Every structure is written in structure tokens, then in C-alpha cells.
């Protein structure tokens, strides 16, 4: 078995170990774990509360920008847009 074949086998093991399945010619992501979704929503709520607390306060611009990026990314993944 050549290097490319070994890499492919390892890639399949990697995906399957993370819950992915290969169906109908393509990889399907793992089903959303309800506990992970709940934990993500709790963190999302905490970030929103922090944004509310620092909005308009001097010296928090970088933190506010970082939180905004993180919140938007989470919302996109969680609710697809």
C-alpha cells in the first residue's frame, strides 16, 4: 500500500472517529448532540450579556469586536444564516 492509500485510510478513520458517515457517495456530518447544542446556546447567551455590559464603555472596543465575530460565527453555524 502506497503513501496516498495510507493517508486515505487514515482520513477515513479520522472522519469516522468524529461521527461522520459515508452515505450515497458523500460524507454526512454527525447528528447534532443535544447536550453540545445546549452548551453552545448557554455560551452564546453569556457572550450576548457581556456585549450588553461593555457596549459604549471605553477601553472595550477590541473585546467587543472579538465577541461580535464569535457571536456571528456561532449564529451562522447554529441557525445557518
N, C-alpha and C positions, 0 to 999 in steps of 0.2 A: 504494500500500500504506500503510495507516494505522500509527500507532504500536504498537497492540496486535499487529498482524500482524508487524511488525518484531521486537518483543520475543519473540514466539513462535518465529520463525525463529532468533533468536539463542539462545534457550533450547535448542532442538533441537541447534544446533551445539555449544553448551556441553556437553550431555549426551553427544553422540556423540564429542566430543574426549576425554572421560573414559572411553570404552569402553562406555557404555550402548547398548543396542539396543532398538528398539521392536518387540515381537512379540506377536501375538494381542491387540492392543488395550491393552497396558501396557508400561511401561519395565522392562527387565531389567538388573540390575546387571552390571558386567563380571565375567568369571570371575576367581577369586582367583589372583593371581600367586604362584606357589610361593616365589619369592625374597622377596617382600614379607611373606608369612606367616612364613617362616623368620626374617627380620629382626625382625618383631614378637615372635616367640617368644623370641628372644635378649634383646630389651629387657625382656620380661616376666620372664624369669629373672633379669636384673640387678636389676629392681625388687624381686623377692622376696628376693634375697640382701641387698639394702640394708635391707629391712624387718627381716629377721632380725638384722642387725647393730645396728640402732638401737632395737629393741624393749626397753623397760624402761630406757632411758638418758634421763636428764633433759635437757631442752632440745631434744628432737627431736619433740615432740608434733605440731607443725604439719607437718613433713616427713612424719611417719608417716601423718597424716591424708590428706595430698595423695597419697602413694603408694598408700594403700588405695583411694582413689577411682579413681585411674588404673588400678590392677590390676583392680578390679571391672569397670570400663568395658571394658577390653580383653578380659577373660574373657567378658563378655556378648556382645561382638561376635564374638569368635573362636569361641566354643563355643555361642552362642545360649542363654545362661541358665545 
